[in-house]
Amino acid sequence: MNAKTVAIIGAGPVGLAAAAHVLERGMSPIVLEAGPEAAHAVRQWQHVQLFSPWEYNVDKAAARLLAPTGWNSPDPHAYPTGGELIDRYLTPLATRTPLREAIRTSSRVTAISRAGFDKAKTKGREQAPFEIRYQNGKGPEVLRADAVIDVSGTWFSPNPAGSNGLPAIGERERAGRIAYGMPDVQGTERARYAGKTVAVLGAGHSALGTLIDLVRLAGEVSGTQAIWLLRGTDPAKAFGGGSNDKLAARGELGSTFAALVAAGKIRVETDFGVTHLSDSEGRLRISAGSCCGAQSVVADELIVSTGFRPDLSFLSELRLRLDPAIEAPAALAPLIDPNEHSCGTVRPHGARELAHDEPGFYLAGMKSYGRAPTFLMMTGYEQVRSIVADIAGDKAAAARVELVLPETGVCTRGGVETAGAGCCGGPAKEEPSACCADDETAKKAGRAGCGCS
């Protein structure tokens, strides 16, 4: 009997971990990465330092695969940047192990179905292989696989500026003045923001981190001004627990930010639900409310740090069972509902919670969390360990929980104002900037313990 072929969409940390587990189970992985290199999404936030140490950012199967190459594991208690995660772990994993033969870069998946079956046809469906269409430099390609794990993430599907979940009126037309996530304002994007008035929309850790960086830039380049656009009415909700926070690094971020606001280094606009973007004498007018009574600010640039959402467009011919609000697998959604849970209260889970009505298809990694901002990288590693065991027919291993995540306190605070706060080693659903970990990690180093896929 031929070994199963498992298609893995995305070559980020969790996608590469999935491939390592597939190899270890004697199956054949094929990793389709839309970017020109593995870890393309991580490269977008490589300037950010994770709030989790190395010991929580390396998958066990991946480490076993790297061992024969002479790879030296980084100091388990050190905290990498996204760039260090790439250079010291992800690039060696993708280029120095058998995974190099499995990864197809510049291969963007455009559609998935069952060979010979549309979404409505049932009889014999489970026996049909998956048909994955993807686009590369040669044009359209087709791949068939026995199972599919979609770990393509959410980084390239940011939430828009509009407070109703839709793009603000005029947002698309003014894309040249808008950035999403957590741009490197002190590094690669310095020229864009130096000496400018920059508005930052959002209340999570990525927004706070960006505003702090803008204040530092203002200390170096005159004319730089930071404006914080807050959808809620109470800025203090974004400050966190300060010195009382269980995780010192998270508390330090909030305390630093609160001090800057108190000192008047950051202009604050509260109750600011963006509705319109328009031109104003060569600058950008950002408005909240109706035309007659709109609140507005004028800035040179807008940074939108309001979280991410999954791209489900290429999965339309598959039978998915998704929560209608969070867009996560229906069995997982109640465990990660950001209105009820922080990252420390989401228990480890696997194939059972991530399965759909399409046998052999799984969402994993950050994409499996839909719009919830509470994903942990090590949770993603546990997800794919369980999923691959399930695909291999080892139901006992699939059901077994091999990760312990004790409660660590609140990482997201619930409600609209903090919906962007995240846990992905950085800005999580917002981007990589801050997160939470287990109590043991906090005791060891006083920093958050998670990462991003």
C-alpha positions as a Markdown table, in Angstrom:
| # | Residue | x | y | z |
|---|---|---|---|---|
| 1 | Met | 0.0 | 0.0 | 0.0 |
| 2 | Asn | 1.4 | 3.4 | -1.0 |
| 3 | Ala | 2.1 | 5.9 | 1.8 |
| 4 | Lys | -0.4 | 8.7 | 2.1 |
| 5 | Thr | 0.3 | 12.1 | 0.6 |
| 6 | Val | -0.5 | 15.0 | 2.8 |
| 7 | Ala | -0.7 | 18.5 | 1.3 |
| 8 | Ile | 0.2 | 21.2 | 3.8 |
| 9 | Ile | -0.7 | 24.8 | 2.9 |
| 10 | Gly | 1.8 | 27.2 | 4.4 |
| 11 | Ala | 5.4 | 26.9 | 5.3 |
| 12 | Gly | 5.4 | 28.8 | 8.6 |
| 13 | Pro | 6.4 | 27.4 | 11.9 |
| 14 | Val | 3.3 | 25.2 | 12.3 |
| 15 | Gly | 3.2 | 24.2 | 8.6 |
| 16 | Leu | 6.9 | 23.0 | 8.8 |
| 17 | Ala | 6.1 | 21.2 | 12.1 |
| 18 | Ala | 3.2 | 19.4 | 10.4 |
| 19 | Ala | 5.5 | 18.3 | 7.6 |
| 20 | Ala | 8.1 | 17.0 | 10.1 |
| 21 | His | 5.4 | 15.0 | 11.8 |
| 22 | Val | 4.2 | 13.6 | 8.4 |
| 23 | Leu | 7.7 | 12.5 | 7.6 |
| 24 | Glu | 8.1 | 10.9 | 11.0 |
| 25 | Arg | 4.9 | 8.9 | 10.4 |
| 26 | Gly | 6.2 | 7.5 | 7.1 |
| 27 | Met | 3.9 | 9.6 | 4.9 |
| 28 | Ser | 4.8 | 12.1 | 2.2 |
| 29 | Pro | 4.3 | 15.8 | 2.8 |
| 30 | Ile | 3.9 | 18.4 | 0.1 |
| 31 | Val | 4.1 | 21.9 | 1.4 |
| 32 | Leu | 2.7 | 24.7 | -0.7 |
| 33 | Glu | 4.0 | 28.1 | 0.3 |
| 34 | Ala | 2.6 | 31.3 | -1.4 |
| 35 | Gly | 5.7 | 33.3 | -0.7 |
| 36 | Pro | 9.2 | 33.1 | -2.3 |
| 37 | Glu | 10.7 | 31.5 | 0.8 |
| 38 | Ala | 9.5 | 29.4 | 3.8 |
| 39 | Ala | 8.2 | 31.5 | 6.7 |
| 40 | His | 7.2 | 34.3 | 4.4 |
| 41 | Ala | 4.6 | 35.7 | 6.9 |
| 42 | Val | 7.2 | 35.7 | 9.7 |
| 43 | Arg | 9.5 | 37.8 | 7.6 |
| 44 | Gln | 6.9 | 40.5 | 7.7 |
| 45 | Trp | 7.3 | 40.9 | 11.5 |
| 46 | Gln | 10.9 | 39.8 | 11.9 |
| 47 | His | 11.8 | 43.0 | 13.7 |
| 48 | Val | 9.5 | 42.0 | 16.6 |
| 49 | Gln | 10.8 | 40.1 | 19.6 |
| 50 | Leu | 8.6 | 37.3 | 20.8 |
| 51 | Phe | 7.4 | 37.2 | 24.3 |
| 52 | Ser | 8.1 | 33.5 | 24.5 |
| 53 | Pro | 11.5 | 31.8 | 24.9 |
| 54 | Trp | 13.0 | 29.3 | 22.5 |
| 55 | Glu | 11.9 | 26.3 | 24.5 |
| 56 | Tyr | 8.3 | 27.1 | 23.4 |
| 57 | Asn | 9.0 | 27.9 | 19.8 |
| 58 | Val | 10.6 | 24.7 | 18.6 |
| 59 | Asp | 8.5 | 21.7 | 17.6 |
| 60 | Lys | 9.7 | 18.4 | 18.9 |
| 61 | Ala | 9.4 | 16.5 | 15.6 |
| 62 | Ala | 11.2 | 19.3 | 13.9 |
| 63 | Ala | 14.0 | 19.3 | 16.4 |
| 64 | Arg | 14.4 | 15.5 | 15.8 |
| 65 | Leu | 14.6 | 16.1 | 12.1 |
| 66 | Leu | 17.2 | 18.8 | 12.6 |
| 67 | Ala | 19.4 | 16.8 | 15.0 |
| 68 | Pro | 21.3 | 14.8 | 12.3 |
| 69 | Thr | 22.3 | 18.0 | 10.5 |
| 70 | Gly | 24.4 | 19.2 | 13.4 |
| 71 | Trp | 21.9 | 21.9 | 14.3 |
| 72 | Asn | 22.5 | 23.6 | 17.6 |
| 73 | Ser | 19.4 | 24.4 | 19.6 |
| 74 | Pro | 19.3 | 28.0 | 20.8 |
| 75 | Asp | 19.4 | 28.9 | 24.5 |
| 76 | Pro | 15.9 | 27.6 | 25.6 |
| 77 | His | 15.5 | 30.6 | 27.9 |
| 78 | Ala | 16.4 | 33.3 | 25.4 |
| 79 | Tyr | 13.8 | 35.3 | 23.5 |
| 80 | Pro | 14.1 | 35.4 | 19.8 |
| 81 | Thr | 13.0 | 38.1 | 17.3 |
| 82 | Gly | 11.1 | 37.0 | 14.3 |
| 83 | Gly | 14.3 | 37.3 | 12.3 |
| 84 | Glu | 16.2 | 35.0 | 14.7 |
| 85 | Leu | 13.3 | 32.5 | 14.6 |
| 86 | Ile | 13.9 | 32.4 | 10.8 |
| 87 | Asp | 17.6 | 32.3 | 10.8 |
| 88 | Arg | 18.3 | 29.9 | 13.6 |
| 89 | Tyr | 15.3 | 27.5 | 13.2 |
| 90 | Leu | 13.0 | 27.8 | 10.3 |
| 91 | Thr | 15.5 | 28.3 | 7.5 |
| 92 | Pro | 17.7 | 25.3 | 8.7 |
| 93 | Leu | 14.5 | 23.2 | 9.0 |
| 94 | Ala | 13.4 | 24.2 | 5.5 |
| 95 | Thr | 16.7 | 23.9 | 3.7 |
| 96 | Arg | 19.0 | 21.4 | 5.6 |
| 97 | Thr | 16.5 | 18.6 | 6.2 |
| 98 | Pro | 14.5 | 16.3 | 3.9 |
| 99 | Leu | 11.8 | 18.9 | 4.0 |
| 100 | Arg | 13.7 | 20.8 | 1.3 |
| 101 | Glu | 12.4 | 18.3 | -1.2 |
| 102 | Ala | 8.8 | 18.7 | 0.0 |
| 103 | Ile | 8.5 | 22.5 | -0.1 |
| 104 | Arg | 7.1 | 24.3 | -3.2 |
| 105 | Thr | 7.6 | 28.0 | -2.8 |
| 106 | Ser | 5.8 | 30.7 | -4.8 |
| 107 | Ser | 2.9 | 28.3 | -5.0 |
| 108 | Arg | -0.4 | 30.0 | -4.0 |
| 109 | Val | -3.4 | 27.7 | -3.5 |
| 110 | Thr | -6.4 | 29.0 | -5.4 |
| 111 | Ala | -9.0 | 26.2 | -4.9 |
| 112 | Ile | -9.5 | 22.8 | -3.2 |
| 113 | Ser | -12.1 | 20.2 | -4.0 |
| 114 | Arg | -12.5 | 16.4 | -4.2 |
| 115 | Ala | -11.5 | 14.9 | -7.5 |
| 116 | Gly | -14.7 | 14.4 | -9.5 |
| 117 | Phe | -16.9 | 15.7 | -6.7 |
| 118 | Asp | -18.5 | 19.1 | -6.3 |
| 119 | Lys | -19.6 | 20.2 | -2.8 |
| 120 | Ala | -23.1 | 18.8 | -3.3 |
| 121 | Lys | -22.2 | 15.3 | -4.3 |
| 122 | Thr | -21.9 | 12.7 | -1.5 |
| 123 | Lys | -21.8 | 9.1 | -2.5 |
| 124 | Gly | -18.2 | 7.9 | -2.7 |
| 125 | Arg | -16.9 | 11.3 | -1.6 |
| 126 | Glu | -14.6 | 10.1 | 1.2 |
| 127 | Gln | -12.7 | 7.8 | -1.1 |
| 128 | Ala | -11.9 | 10.5 | -3.6 |
| 129 | Pro | -8.5 | 12.3 | -3.3 |
| 130 | Phe | -8.3 | 16.0 | -2.7 |
| 131 | Glu | -7.6 | 18.1 | -5.8 |
| 132 | Ile | -5.6 | 21.2 | -5.0 |
| 133 | Arg | -5.1 | 23.9 | -7.6 |
| 134 | Tyr | -2.3 | 26.4 | -7.1 |
| 135 | Gln | -0.5 | 29.0 | -9.1 |
| 136 | Asn | 3.2 | 29.3 | -9.6 |
| 137 | Gly | 5.6 | 30.9 | -12.1 |
| 138 | Lys | 4.7 | 28.3 | -14.7 |
| 139 | Gly | 1.0 | 29.0 | -14.4 |
| 140 | Pro | -1.8 | 26.9 | -12.9 |
| 141 | Glu | -0.9 | 23.5 | -11.4 |
| 142 | Val | -2.9 | 20.6 | -9.9 |
| 143 | Leu | -1.9 | 18.4 | -7.0 |
| 144 | Arg | -3.8 | 15.4 | -5.6 |
| 145 | Ala | -3.5 | 14.4 | -2.0 |
| 146 | Asp | -5.0 | 12.0 | 0.5 |
| 147 | Ala | -5.3 | 14.7 | 3.2 |
| 148 | Val | -5.0 | 18.4 | 3.5 |
| 149 | Ile | -3.8 | 20.6 | 6.5 |
| 150 | Asp | -4.4 | 24.3 | 5.9 |
| 151 | Val | -2.0 | 26.3 | 8.0 |
| 152 | Ser | -1.9 | 29.3 | 5.8 |
| 153 | Gly | -2.4 | 31.7 | 8.7 |
| 154 | Thr | -4.2 | 35.0 | 8.6 |
| 155 | Trp | -1.3 | 37.6 | 8.3 |
| 156 | Phe | -2.3 | 38.6 | 4.8 |
| 157 | Ser | -6.0 | 39.0 | 5.6 |
| 158 | Pro | -6.0 | 42.0 | 8.0 |
| 159 | Asn | -9.2 | 43.4 | 9.4 |
| 160 | Pro | -10.1 | 46.7 | 7.7 |
| 161 | Ala | -10.3 | 50.1 | 9.5 |
| 162 | Gly | -14.1 | 50.3 | 9.5 |
| 163 | Ser | -15.6 | 49.8 | 12.9 |
| 164 | Asn | -18.4 | 47.6 | 11.4 |
| 165 | Gly | -16.0 | 45.0 | 10.0 |
| 166 | Leu | -16.2 | 46.5 | 6.5 |
| 167 | Pro | -13.6 | 48.8 | 4.9 |
| 168 | Ala | -14.2 | 52.4 | 5.8 |
| 169 | Ile | -15.6 | 54.4 | 3.0 |
| 170 | Gly | -12.6 | 55.6 | 1.0 |
| 171 | Glu | -10.2 | 53.1 | 2.5 |
| 172 | Arg | -9.4 | 51.2 | -0.6 |
| 173 | Glu | -8.8 | 54.3 | -2.6 |
| 174 | Arg | -6.3 | 55.6 | -0.1 |
| 175 | Ala | -4.3 | 52.3 | 0.4 |
| 176 | Gly | -1.0 | 54.1 | -0.3 |
| 177 | Arg | -1.3 | 55.9 | 3.1 |
| 178 | Ile | -2.4 | 52.9 | 5.1 |
| 179 | Ala | -0.4 | 50.1 | 6.6 |
| 180 | Tyr | -1.8 | 47.1 | 8.5 |
| 181 | Gly | -0.4 | 45.1 | 11.4 |
| 182 | Met | 2.9 | 46.3 | 12.9 |
| 183 | Pro | 5.2 | 47.9 | 10.4 |
| 184 | Asp | 8.9 | 48.4 | 11.4 |
| 185 | Val | 8.6 | 52.1 | 12.0 |
| 186 | Gln | 12.1 | 52.4 | 13.5 |
| 187 | Gly | 13.8 | 50.2 | 10.9 |
| 188 | Thr | 12.8 | 49.4 | 7.3 |
| 189 | Glu | 9.8 | 51.7 | 7.3 |
| 190 | Arg | 11.6 | 54.6 | 9.1 |
| 191 | Ala | 11.7 | 56.9 | 6.1 |
| 192 | Arg | 7.9 | 56.5 | 5.6 |
| 193 | Tyr | 7.0 | 57.6 | 9.2 |
| 194 | Ala | 9.8 | 59.9 | 10.3 |
| 195 | Gly | 8.7 | 63.5 | 10.7 |
| 196 | Lys | 5.1 | 62.6 | 10.0 |
| 197 | Thr | 1.8 | 62.6 | 11.9 |
| 198 | Val | 0.8 | 58.9 | 12.2 |
| 199 | Ala | -2.5 | 57.7 | 13.5 |
| 200 | Val | -2.7 | 54.1 | 14.9 |
| 201 | Leu | -6.0 | 52.4 | 15.2 |
| 202 | Gly | -6.4 | 49.5 | 17.7 |
| 203 | Ala | -6.1 | 48.6 | 21.3 |
| 204 | Gly | -4.1 | 45.5 | 21.4 |
| 205 | His | -0.4 | 44.8 | 22.0 |
| 206 | Ser | 0.6 | 45.5 | 18.4 |
| 207 | Ala | -1.0 | 48.9 | 18.4 |
| 208 | Leu | 0.6 | 49.7 | 21.7 |
| 209 | Gly | 4.0 | 48.5 | 20.5 |
| 210 | Thr | 3.7 | 50.6 | 17.4 |
| 211 | Leu | 2.8 | 53.7 | 19.3 |
| 212 | Ile | 5.7 | 53.2 | 21.7 |
| 213 | Asp | 8.1 | 52.9 | 18.7 |
| 214 | Leu | 6.6 | 56.1 | 17.1 |
| 215 | Val | 7.3 | 58.0 | 20.4 |
| 216 | Arg | 10.9 | 56.8 | 20.3 |
| 217 | Leu | 11.1 | 57.8 | 16.6 |
| 218 | Ala | 9.7 | 61.3 | 17.6 |
| 219 | Gly | 12.6 | 61.6 | 20.1 |
| 220 | Glu | 15.0 | 61.2 | 17.2 |
| 221 | Val | 13.2 | 63.0 | 14.3 |
| 222 | Ser | 11.4 | 66.2 | 15.0 |
| 223 | Gly | 7.9 | 66.5 | 13.6 |
| 224 | Thr | 7.0 | 62.9 | 14.3 |
| 225 | Gln | 3.7 | 62.7 | 16.1 |
| 226 | Ala | 1.6 | 59.7 | 17.2 |
| 227 | Ile | -2.2 | 59.7 | 17.5 |
| 228 | Trp | -3.9 | 56.8 | 19.1 |
| 229 | Leu | -7.4 | 56.1 | 17.7 |
| 230 | Leu | -9.3 | 54.0 | 20.2 |
| 231 | Arg | -12.7 | 52.6 | 19.4 |
| 232 | Gly | -13.6 | 52.3 | 23.1 |
| 233 | Thr | -14.0 | 55.0 | 25.7 |
| 234 | Asp | -11.6 | 53.9 | 28.4 |
| 235 | Pro | -7.9 | 54.0 | 27.4 |
| 236 | Ala | -6.9 | 52.4 | 30.8 |
| 237 | Lys | -8.3 | 49.1 | 29.6 |
| 238 | Ala | -5.4 | 48.8 | 27.2 |
| 239 | Phe | -2.8 | 49.4 | 29.9 |
| 240 | Gly | -3.1 | 46.0 | 31.5 |
| 241 | Gly | -2.2 | 45.2 | 35.1 |
| 242 | Gly | 1.1 | 47.0 | 35.2 |
| 243 | Ser | 3.3 | 45.9 | 38.1 |
| 244 | Asn | 0.5 | 43.5 | 39.2 |
| 245 | Asp | 0.5 | 41.6 | 35.9 |
| 246 | Lys | 1.4 | 38.0 | 36.3 |
| 247 | Leu | 3.6 | 38.3 | 33.2 |
| 248 | Ala | 6.2 | 41.0 | 33.8 |
| 249 | Ala | 6.9 | 41.8 | 30.2 |
| 250 | Arg | 3.2 | 42.3 | 29.4 |
| 251 | Gly | 2.9 | 44.5 | 32.5 |
| 252 | Glu | 6.0 | 46.5 | 31.5 |
| 253 | Leu | 4.5 | 47.1 | 28.0 |
| 254 | Gly | 1.3 | 48.5 | 29.5 |
| 255 | Ser | 3.1 | 50.6 | 32.1 |
| 256 | Thr | 5.4 | 52.1 | 29.5 |
| 257 | Phe | 2.5 | 52.9 | 27.3 |
| 258 | Ala | 0.4 | 54.4 | 30.1 |
| 259 | Ala | 3.3 | 56.6 | 31.2 |
| 260 | Leu | 3.7 | 57.9 | 27.6 |
| 261 | Val | 0.0 | 58.7 | 27.4 |
| 262 | Ala | 0.1 | 60.4 | 30.8 |
| 263 | Ala | 3.0 | 62.5 | 29.7 |
| 264 | Gly | 1.2 | 63.7 | 26.6 |
| 265 | Lys | 3.6 | 61.9 | 24.2 |
| 266 | Ile | 0.6 | 60.3 | 22.5 |
| 267 | Arg | -2.5 | 62.1 | 21.4 |
| 268 | Val | -5.5 | 60.1 | 22.3 |
| 269 | Glu | -8.9 | 60.1 | 20.5 |
| 270 | Thr | -11.5 | 57.9 | 22.2 |
| 271 | Asp | -14.8 | 56.5 | 21.0 |
| 272 | Phe | -13.4 | 56.7 | 17.5 |
| 273 | Gly | -15.1 | 54.2 | 15.3 |
| 274 | Val | -13.7 | 54.9 | 11.8 |
| 275 | Thr | -16.3 | 55.3 | 9.1 |
| 276 | His | -14.7 | 57.5 | 6.4 |
| 277 | Leu | -11.2 | 58.2 | 4.9 |
| 278 | Ser | -10.8 | 61.2 | 2.6 |
| 279 | Asp | -8.2 | 63.6 | 1.3 |
| 280 | Ser | -7.3 | 66.8 | 3.1 |
| 281 | Glu | -4.8 | 69.1 | 1.3 |
| 282 | Gly | -2.5 | 66.2 | 0.5 |
| 283 | Arg | -3.0 | 64.5 | 3.8 |
| 284 | Leu | -5.4 | 61.9 | 5.1 |
| 285 | Arg | -8.6 | 62.8 | 7.0 |
| 286 | Ile | -9.9 | 60.0 | 9.2 |
| 287 | Ser | -13.5 | 60.4 | 10.3 |
| 288 | Ala | -15.8 | 58.7 | 12.8 |
| 289 | Gly | -19.5 | 59.2 | 12.6 |
| 290 | Ser | -21.9 | 60.7 | 10.1 |
| 291 | Cys | -20.9 | 63.5 | 7.7 |
| 292 | Cys | -22.7 | 66.2 | 9.7 |
| 293 | Gly | -21.4 | 65.4 | 13.1 |
| 294 | Ala | -18.3 | 63.4 | 12.4 |
| 295 | Gln | -15.3 | 63.4 | 14.7 |
| 296 | Ser | -12.1 | 63.6 | 12.6 |
| 297 | Val | -8.3 | 63.8 | 12.7 |
| 298 | Val | -5.9 | 64.6 | 9.9 |
| 299 | Ala | -2.7 | 62.6 | 9.6 |
| 300 | Asp | -0.1 | 61.7 | 7.0 |
| 301 | Glu | -0.3 | 58.0 | 7.6 |
| 302 | Leu | -2.7 | 55.5 | 9.2 |
| 303 | Ile | -1.6 | 52.2 | 10.7 |
| 304 | Val | -4.5 | 49.8 | 11.2 |
| 305 | Ser | -3.9 | 47.3 | 14.1 |
| 306 | Thr | -7.3 | 45.8 | 14.5 |
| 307 | Gly | -6.6 | 42.1 | 14.0 |
| 308 | Phe | -6.9 | 39.5 | 11.2 |
| 309 | Arg | -9.5 | 37.2 | 9.7 |
| 310 | Pro | -9.1 | 33.9 | 7.8 |
| 311 | Asp | -9.2 | 33.7 | 4.0 |
| 312 | Leu | -11.7 | 31.0 | 3.3 |
| 313 | Ser | -12.3 | 31.9 | -0.4 |
| 314 | Phe | -10.4 | 28.9 | -1.8 |
| 315 | Leu | -12.2 | 26.4 | 0.4 |
| 316 | Ser | -15.7 | 27.1 | -1.0 |
| 317 | Glu | -16.1 | 23.6 | -2.5 |
| 318 | Leu | -15.3 | 21.8 | 0.8 |
| 319 | Arg | -17.8 | 20.9 | 3.5 |
| 320 | Leu | -16.6 | 23.0 | 6.4 |
| 321 | Arg | -18.3 | 23.2 | 9.8 |
| 322 | Leu | -17.4 | 26.7 | 11.0 |
| 323 | Asp | -18.7 | 28.9 | 13.8 |
| 324 | Pro | -20.7 | 31.7 | 12.2 |
| 325 | Ala | -19.2 | 34.4 | 14.3 |
| 326 | Ile | -15.6 | 33.4 | 15.0 |
| 327 | Glu | -15.1 | 31.5 | 11.7 |
| 328 | Ala | -13.2 | 28.7 | 13.6 |
| 329 | Pro | -14.1 | 25.0 | 13.5 |
| 330 | Ala | -17.4 | 24.6 | 15.3 |
| 331 | Ala | -16.1 | 22.3 | 18.0 |
| 332 | Leu | -13.2 | 24.6 | 18.7 |
| 333 | Ala | -15.0 | 27.9 | 18.7 |
| 334 | Pro | -16.5 | 27.7 | 22.2 |
| 335 | Leu | -13.1 | 27.0 | 23.6 |
| 336 | Ile | -11.5 | 30.1 | 22.1 |
| 337 | Asp | -14.4 | 32.7 | 22.1 |
| 338 | Pro | -12.5 | 35.9 | 22.9 |
| 339 | Asn | -15.5 | 37.2 | 24.8 |
| 340 | Glu | -14.9 | 34.4 | 27.3 |
| 341 | His | -11.3 | 33.2 | 27.1 |
| 342 | Ser | -7.8 | 34.4 | 27.3 |
| 343 | Cys | -5.0 | 32.4 | 25.8 |
| 344 | Gly | -4.2 | 30.9 | 29.2 |
| 345 | Thr | -7.7 | 29.5 | 29.5 |
| 346 | Val | -7.8 | 27.7 | 26.1 |
| 347 | Arg | -7.1 | 24.1 | 26.7 |
| 348 | Pro | -4.9 | 22.1 | 24.3 |
| 349 | His | -6.8 | 20.4 | 21.5 |
| 350 | Gly | -6.3 | 18.4 | 18.3 |
| 351 | Ala | -7.9 | 16.5 | 15.5 |
| 352 | Arg | -11.2 | 15.9 | 17.2 |
| 353 | Glu | -11.9 | 19.7 | 17.6 |
| 354 | Leu | -10.4 | 20.6 | 14.3 |
| 355 | Ala | -12.2 | 18.1 | 12.0 |
| 356 | His | -14.9 | 19.1 | 9.5 |
| 357 | Asp | -17.6 | 17.3 | 7.6 |
| 358 | Glu | -14.9 | 16.8 | 4.9 |
| 359 | Pro | -12.9 | 13.8 | 6.2 |
| 360 | Gly | -9.2 | 14.3 | 5.8 |
| 361 | Phe | -9.3 | 18.1 | 5.8 |
| 362 | Tyr | -8.1 | 20.2 | 8.7 |
| 363 | Leu | -7.6 | 23.8 | 9.6 |
| 364 | Ala | -4.7 | 24.3 | 12.0 |
| 365 | Gly | -2.4 | 27.0 | 13.3 |
| 366 | Met | -3.6 | 30.6 | 13.5 |
| 367 | Lys | -6.1 | 30.1 | 10.7 |
| 368 | Ser | -8.0 | 27.5 | 12.9 |
| 369 | Tyr | -8.7 | 30.3 | 15.4 |
| 370 | Gly | -10.6 | 32.3 | 12.8 |
| 371 | Arg | -11.1 | 35.8 | 14.2 |
| 372 | Ala | -10.1 | 34.9 | 17.8 |
| 373 | Pro | -6.8 | 36.6 | 18.8 |
| 374 | Thr | -5.7 | 34.0 | 21.4 |
| 375 | Phe | -3.5 | 31.6 | 19.4 |
| 376 | Leu | -0.3 | 30.1 | 20.8 |
| 377 | Met | 2.5 | 28.7 | 18.6 |
| 378 | Met | 3.0 | 25.7 | 20.9 |
| 379 | Thr | -0.8 | 25.1 | 20.7 |
| 380 | Gly | -0.3 | 24.9 | 16.9 |
| 381 | Tyr | 2.4 | 22.3 | 17.3 |
| 382 | Glu | 0.1 | 20.2 | 19.5 |
| 383 | Gln | -2.7 | 20.6 | 16.9 |
| 384 | Val | -0.6 | 19.2 | 14.0 |
| 385 | Arg | 0.9 | 16.4 | 16.1 |
| 386 | Ser | -2.6 | 15.2 | 16.8 |
| 387 | Ile | -3.9 | 15.8 | 13.2 |
| 388 | Val | -1.0 | 13.9 | 11.6 |
| 389 | Ala | -1.5 | 11.0 | 14.1 |
| 390 | Asp | -5.2 | 10.9 | 13.0 |
| 391 | Ile | -4.3 | 10.9 | 9.3 |
| 392 | Ala | -1.9 | 8.0 | 10.0 |
| 393 | Gly | -4.7 | 6.1 | 11.7 |
| 394 | Asp | -3.2 | 6.3 | 15.2 |
| 395 | Lys | -6.4 | 7.3 | 16.9 |
| 396 | Ala | -5.0 | 6.8 | 20.4 |
| 397 | Ala | -2.1 | 9.3 | 19.7 |
| 398 | Ala | -4.6 | 11.7 | 18.1 |
| 399 | Ala | -6.8 | 11.7 | 21.2 |
| 400 | Arg | -3.9 | 12.0 | 23.6 |
| 401 | Val | -3.0 | 15.4 | 24.9 |
| 402 | Glu | 0.8 | 16.0 | 25.1 |
| 403 | Leu | 0.8 | 19.7 | 26.0 |
| 404 | Val | -0.1 | 21.3 | 29.3 |
| 405 | Leu | -1.1 | 24.9 | 29.4 |
| 406 | Pro | -2.0 | 26.1 | 32.9 |
| 407 | Glu | -4.0 | 29.3 | 33.2 |
| 408 | Thr | -1.9 | 32.4 | 33.1 |
| 409 | Gly | -4.3 | 35.3 | 33.6 |
| 410 | Val | -6.0 | 37.5 | 31.0 |
| 411 | Cys | -4.3 | 38.0 | 27.7 |
| 412 | Thr | -7.3 | 39.5 | 25.9 |
| 413 | Arg | -9.6 | 41.5 | 28.1 |
| 414 | Gly | -12.8 | 40.9 | 26.2 |
| 415 | Gly | -15.2 | 43.4 | 24.6 |
| 416 | Val | -14.9 | 45.5 | 21.5 |
| 417 | Glu | -12.2 | 47.8 | 22.8 |
| 418 | Thr | -9.6 | 45.1 | 23.1 |
| 419 | Ala | -10.7 | 42.7 | 20.4 |
| 420 | Gly | -7.3 | 43.2 | 18.8 |
| 421 | Ala | -5.2 | 42.1 | 21.7 |
| 422 | Gly | -3.4 | 39.0 | 20.9 |
| 423 | Cys | -1.3 | 36.1 | 21.8 |
| 424 | Cys | 0.9 | 35.0 | 19.1 |
| 425 | Gly | 4.3 | 35.7 | 20.3 |
| 426 | Gly | 3.8 | 39.1 | 19.2 |
| 427 | Pro | 0.7 | 40.7 | 18.1 |
| 428 | Ala | -1.0 | 37.5 | 17.5 |
| 429 | Lys | -4.1 | 38.1 | 15.6 |
| 430 | Glu | -3.1 | 41.6 | 15.4 |
| 431 | Glu | 0.5 | 40.7 | 14.7 |
| 432 | Pro | 3.4 | 39.5 | 16.7 |
| 433 | Ser | 4.0 | 41.7 | 19.7 |
| 434 | Ala | 2.8 | 40.3 | 23.0 |
| 435 | Cys | 1.1 | 37.2 | 24.4 |
| 436 | Cys | 0.9 | 34.9 | 27.3 |
| 437 | Ala | 2.5 | 31.9 | 28.6 |
| 438 | Asp | 2.3 | 29.4 | 31.4 |
| 439 | Asp | 3.1 | 30.2 | 35.0 |
| 440 | Glu | 6.4 | 28.3 | 34.9 |
| 441 | Thr | 7.6 | 30.5 | 32.1 |
| 442 | Ala | 6.6 | 33.6 | 33.9 |
| 443 | Lys | 8.5 | 32.5 | 37.0 |
| 444 | Lys | 11.6 | 31.7 | 35.0 |
| 445 | Ala | 11.8 | 34.8 | 33.0 |
| 446 | Gly | 8.9 | 37.1 | 33.6 |
| 447 | Arg | 7.9 | 37.1 | 30.0 |
| 448 | Ala | 5.1 | 35.8 | 27.9 |
| 449 | Gly | 5.3 | 32.3 | 26.4 |
| 450 | Cys | 3.8 | 31.9 | 23.1 |
| 451 | Gly | 4.5 | 32.4 | 19.4 |
| 452 | Cys | 3.0 | 32.9 | 16.0 |
| 453 | Ser | 2.6 | 30.7 | 13.0 |
